Amino acid sequence: MVARFEGFRALDDARKAAWLALMVAGSIEAKPDYSDTTNPLHARLAGILHIEPAQWWRPTSTNFFDRVSKGTLLALLTEIGGEVLAARYTASKKPEVSAACEKLFAGEAITEPAIKDAALAWVPDAMRFDIARAAVIDEDEDDCSDAHEDPEDDPAEDCGDDQNDFEVEHPDETLEAAE
């Protein structure tokens, strides 16, 4: 184990960073289910990386609007444009509302700038990275920080830092940085 550690220390900064990235990536858990809750770690990473889901995904009739009820579409129109916008479509059939939503949320409909901006920024709750909506982390839980009351405590024992946590088939080989 000491030889592997010394081998790691001898690596250049780029290779150390690649190993660190691999270890961090292996520790991140995917969102377990479709819900409107936000994983605090995902929200923080999205903030650091400046990820805006609305720039990467736009709702269309096929991938979203046809899959929800007309009432949901009208509520969505109310959310971005108020009662007046939703009232324009209350008498329309669902396929017409869906097609109108597709144009509106793609920025192709002629409308007020505030409504257009709100429509272009909108994504479903499950796709948002709002830190404010993220679950509150209980401060009393062991967060593996440096603040331990007993100096004899080994924080690694509680943080999954055991030797066998990560299966490494060839620990002596170096990891090439991803491009």
JOKA-V226081 format. One record per residue. N is the residue number from 1. RES is the residue in one letter. SS is DSSP state (@ for helix, = for strand, . for the rest). PHI is phi in whole degrees, 0 to 359 (* if undefined). PSI is psi as a letter, one per 20 degrees, with the letter a starting at -180 (* if undefined). Layout:
N_RES_SS_PHI_PSI, N_RES_SS_PHI_PSI
This chain:
1_M_._*_g, 2_V_@_296_g, 3_A_@_296_g, 4_R_@_295_g, 5_F_@_297_g, 6_E_@_295_h, 7_G_@_297_g, 8_F_@_296_g, 9_R_@_300_h, 10_A_@_283_i, 11_L_._292_q, 12_D_._285_r, 13_D_@_300_h, 14_A_@_296_g, 15_R_@_289_h, 16_K_@_298_g, 17_A_@_297_h, 18_A_@_295_g, 19_W_@_296_g, 20_L_@_299_g, 21_A_@_299_g, 22_L_@_297_g, 23_M_@_293_g, 24_V_@_294_g, 25_A_@_299_h, 26_G_@_290_i, 27_S_@_266_i, 28_I_._279_p, 29_E_._261_p, 30_A_._290_r, 31_K_._295_p, 32_P_._289_h, 33_D_._205_r, 34_Y_._279_o, 35_S_._208_r, 36_D_._265_j, 37_T_._277_q, 38_T_=_249_p, 39_N_._287_p, 40_P_@_303_h, 41_L_@_293_g, 42_H_@_298_g, 43_A_@_297_g, 44_R_@_294_g, 45_L_@_298_g, 46_A_@_297_h, 47_G_@_293_g, 48_I_@_297_g, 49_L_@_273_i, 50_H_._56_l, 51_I_._276_p, 52_E_._244_o, 53_P_@_305_h, 54_A_@_295_h, 55_Q_@_280_i, 56_W_@_252_i, 57_W_._216_p, 58_R_._238_p, 59_P_._287_p, 60_T_._232_r, 61_S_._299_g, 62_T_._292_g, 63_N_._268_i, 64_F_._211_f, 65_F_@_299_h, 66_D_@_288_i, 67_R_@_265_i, 68_V_._242_r, 69_S_._286_r, 70_K_@_298_h, 71_G_@_300_h, 72_T_@_294_g, 73_L_@_296_g, 74_L_@_294_h, 75_A_@_295_h, 76_L_@_295_g, 77_L_@_297_h, 78_T_@_296_g, 79_E_@_299_g, 80_I_@_267_h, 81_G_@_228_j, 82_G_@_86_r, 83_E_@_299_h, 84_V_@_297_g, 85_L_@_296_g, 86_A_@_296_h, 87_A_@_296_h, 88_R_._298_h, 89_Y_._246_j, 90_T_._297_h, 91_A_._271_i, 92_S_._280_q, 93_K_._283_q, 94_K_@_303_g, 95_P_@_300_h, 96_E_@_291_g, 97_V_@_294_g, 98_S_@_299_g, 99_A_@_296_h, 100_A_@_294_g, 101_C_@_297_g, 102_E_@_302_g, 103_K_@_294_g, 104_L_@_298_g, 105_F_@_282_i, 106_A_._267_i, 107_G_._81_j, 108_E_._263_i, 109_A_._272_q, 110_I_._277_o, 111_T_._204_r, 112_E_._297_q, 113_P_@_302_h, 114_A_@_295_h, 115_I_@_291_g, 116_K_@_299_g, 117_D_@_298_g, 118_A_@_296_g, 119_A_@_293_g, 120_L_@_288_h, 121_A_@_267_i, 122_W_._282_p, 123_V_._219_q, 124_P_._301_q, 125_D_@_308_h, 126_A_@_295_i, 127_M_@_259_j, 128_R_._274_q, 129_F_._243_l, 130_D_._287_o, 131_I_._294_h, 132_A_._297_h, 133_R_._270_i, 134_A_=_294_q, 135_A_._299_p, 136_V_._285_p, 137_I_._275_p, 138_D_._289_o, 139_E_._295_h, 140_D_._282_i, 141_E_._291_q, 142_D_._291_o, 143_D_._259_j, 144_C_._61_k, 145_S_._275_r, 146_D_._280_i, 147_A_._273_n, 148_H_._251_p, 149_E_._289_h, 150_D_._264_o, 151_P_._296_i, 152_E_._280_i, 153_D_._295_p, 154_D_._259_o, 155_P_@_299_h, 156_A_@_295_h, 157_E_@_297_h, 158_D_@_266_i, 159_C_._249_k, 160_G_._64_k, 161_D_._259_k, 162_D_._290_q, 163_Q_._299_h, 164_N_._266_j, 165_D_._296_h, 166_F_._240_p, 167_E_._276_o, 168_V_._241_o, 169_E_._285_h, 170_H_._231_m, 171_P_._293_i, 172_D_._273_i, 173_E_._278_q, 174_T_._267_q, 175_L_._264_p, 176_E_._284_q, 177_A_._294_p, 178_A_._287_q, 179_E_._263_*
